[in-house]
Amino acid sequence: MKTSKISSTYTLKEISIKNEELKRSIQRISSGKTRNADSPTGIYLSSILKDKVEKLDFVSQHLTKTTNTLQKYEEVLNSVISSIEDMKIIVERSTQVNEPDEFKKLEKAYTERFLALRENIKKTRFLGKSIASGGYSNAVVKIEITSGSANLIPPDINVSGIDFKKYGVQEFGIFQIKISKAGNSVQAAIEVNGNTVITETKDILIDNFPNTVDFEEIGMSLNINTPEDFEATVYVKADPLLAIFGEGENDFEKFFLPSLDPESLGLTQDLSEGTEVNLGRITEALRKLSEIKGNLGEKIQRLSSRNDMNSVIQTKHKILGSFLSETDMPSEATILSLKQTILQANTSVLQRAIAMLSQGVDMLRR
C-alpha cells in the first residue's frame, strides 16, 4: 500500500508538471508565439509556418522578376512612342514642302529612324531574351535530331524573339523550326502547318565550339556545341507570360507582350505610298501603343500593390521565433491568417490534453 501511495504521488507530480507545461504552451501559442519543436504540436506548427513562408518567398521572387520585366518593356515602349512621334513630325513636314530634293531628305530621315527603331527592337534584351519582338515567353517543347550528331537541349535555342503572329501562328499554337548545319553554314527555317514561311542562313566564322549563331530576321539564336553536321527539328509553343499577382489560386494572369517592331505596328520604311497614308498609319500605331501602355500600367500597378509581400518575407524569422505582435508587417491579413492557423490547429488539441490530464489528477487524488 505504501509503495502504491508513493507511485501515485510520483505520477501525480509528473502529471502536474506536464499539465503546467501544456498550459504554458497553449498560452504561448494562443498569443501567436511559436518555437522550434518542443512538442509534436510545435513540429506541426513549425511545418505549417515554414510552408507558408516558402510560398510567400516564391510569390515575392516572382513579383520582383515580373515587375522588372514589365518595367523594362515599358522603357522600350516609351522609347518606341518617342521615335514614332518624331517620325510623325517628319511626315507632317513633308506635306509642307514643294521641292523634290527637300522631300527626299525628309524621306531619308524617316527611313533612317524606321531602320534604327527596328534594329533597336531586335537588340533590346532582358534576362537574355528579346523582350519587345513579340515572342519573349515562347517555349521550346521538343528537339528531334533527324540526322547527324548534336547534343541540343532547350537552353541552346533561344526563341524569345520570334514574332509568331507575323507567320500566322495563333496564341498557344505550335510551330516548327528546321535547323541544318553543313560545314560552316547553318540554316534555320520556320514551318507553319507544313509550309516554310521564312528561311535564314548564317556562316560560322569561328571554328571554336560552342558557337552562338544569331538569326536576326527570324528572331532566334542557336548555341552549336559540335563541329559535326546535323539536322534537327525544334517544336516551339507560342507561350504567354505568366504573372502571379498574389497568393490566391486564381490570382494570376497569362498574357502576351505585343511586338513593338515598326512593321508589326503597320508602318513602312519609306513614304512611297504617300504622306497621307503614312500619317494615317502612324496615327493608328500611336493609338495601339497608347492602348498597350494603358494595359501595361494596369498590370504593373496590380503587381506593385503586392509589394507588402517583400516585407512579409523579411519578417519570416520573427514569425517563426517570436510573438506575431512583435513583427512589423504591413499585411494585417497575413498576420490574421497565421494566427488563425495556429489557434485552429492547436488550441483545441492542447485544451483536450489538459482536460484529460486533469481527469487523471482527480482519479489519483481519490
Secondary structure, DSSP 8 states (H G I E B T S, - for coil): -HHHHHHHHHHHHHHHHHHHHHHHHHHHHHTT---S-SSHHHHHHHHHHHHHHHHHHHHHHHHHHHHHHHHHHHHHHHHHHHHHHHHHHHHHHHTT---HHHHHHHHHHHHHHHHHHHHHHHH-EETTEESSSS-SS-EEEEEEEEEE-----GGGEE-TT--GGGGT--TT-EEEEEEEEETTEEEEEEEETTEEEEEEEEE-----SSEEEEETTTTEEEEE--SS-EEEEEEEE---EEEE-SSSTT-EEEE------TTTTT--SS-TT-HHHHHHHHHHHHHHHHHHHHHHHHHHHHHHTTTHHHHHHHTHHHHHHS-GGGS--S-HHHHHHHHHHHIIIIIHHHHHHHHHHHHHHHHHH-
